[in-house]
């Protein structure tokens, strides 16, 4: 399952989730029939300056449900799935902080970071070909463009989740050529916790 969040900002103590999106990956295929997306009303509506980036108007946020109303449905959606995301540590921090605030605990789901997978692929590719890395940026949109993946709108939790899923599946295929054969091998490269 690939997921992403959009936030009011990057302050890990004060900022909040304003949207959350996820898509199921089944048998190494993206299942667009099994998705989750929800805009979320932050507690501090005044801290929504960065929402212009996410194309979420303050009025839309004020009408959205609070995170505690969204959380049970999201937790049912992810269940015990492996969680995939790009720079997932940031998203997991905010998700776990909100989960702790509302339920008194954090998620136990394992996670794999597509950014770390891309870095691992780049290291393998460099050593295999004895050349300098051609990857100057590990931003999701840049990696997707470099690998010829479909482009999606950035800063949209659902579209970033789909983009992360595409990148994850492509990197699995590429890393298999380097001897990565199972989930344990992937964890060594892209594990996030």
Buried (B, 14 or more C-beta within 10 A) or exposed (E): BBBBBBBBBEEEEEBBBBBBBBBBBEEEEBEEEEBBBBBBBBEEBEBBEBBEEBEBEBEBBEEBEEBEEBBEEBBEBBEEBBBBBBBBEBBBBBBEBBBEEBEEEBBEBBBBBBBBBBBBBBBBBBEEEEEEEEBEEBBBBEBBEBBEBEEBEBBBBBBBBBBBBBBBBBBBEBBEEBEBEEEEBBBEBBBBE
